[in-house]
Amino acid sequence: MTAESLKITALTPDQAAKILASAYRRRVTPEQVREVVEAAGLARADGTFSLIEYVAYLAEEVTGGGSD
């Protein structure tokens, strides 16, 4: 997997797990990514999802989703 072959708007859970593990310097499994993708309803028919939408979903979860 090279940076040129990645499209952050169409990643698989395996690709995203590698990217997130590298960024956070912690173990991130494809299963963990898949759980979030499924909970957020981000999966496309081909099994990919947008990392941008993934991070936005996590941010919303952490901040309470704008509920005041």
C-alpha positions in Angstrom: 0.0 0.0 0.0 1.6 3.2 -1.1 0.3 6.7 -0.4 -0.4 7.1 -4.1 -2.7 4.1 -4.1 -4.8 5.3 -1.2 -7.9 7.3 -1.6 -9.1 8.6 1.8 -12.6 8.8 0.5 -12.6 5.0 -0.3 -10.7 3.0 2.2 -11.2 -0.5 3.5 -11.1 -1.3 7.2 -7.7 -2.9 6.7 -6.3 0.1 5.1 -7.8 2.5 7.6 -6.6 0.4 10.6 -3.0 0.6 9.3 -3.2 4.4 8.8 -4.8 5.0 12.2 -2.4 2.6 14.0 0.5 4.5 12.4 -0.9 7.9 13.3 -1.8 7.0 16.9 1.1 4.7 17.5 -1.3 2.2 19.0 -2.8 -1.0 17.9 -5.9 -0.4 15.8 -7.5 -3.5 14.3 -9.6 -3.8 11.2 -12.4 -5.2 13.4 -12.4 -2.0 15.6 -12.6 0.1 12.4 -15.4 -2.1 11.0 -17.4 -1.7 14.2 -17.3 2.1 14.0 -18.1 2.0 10.3 -21.1 -0.2 10.9 -22.4 1.8 13.8 -22.1 5.0 11.8 -23.6 3.5 8.7 -20.6 4.6 6.6 -20.0 1.3 4.6 -20.6 1.4 0.9 -21.6 -1.6 -1.1 -18.0 -2.3 -2.1 -16.9 -2.4 1.6 -15.1 1.0 1.5 -15.8 4.2 3.5 -14.6 7.7 3.7 -12.0 8.4 6.4 -13.3 11.9 6.5 -16.8 10.8 7.4 -15.3 8.2 9.9 -13.4 10.9 11.7 -16.3 13.3 11.7 -18.5 10.5 13.2 -15.9 9.9 16.0 -15.7 13.7 16.7 -19.4 13.9 16.9 -19.5 11.0 19.3 -16.8 12.5 21.5 -18.3 15.9 21.7 -21.9 14.7 22.2 -23.1 15.3 18.7 -23.9 19.0 19.2 -26.5 18.3 22.0 -26.3 21.2 24.4 
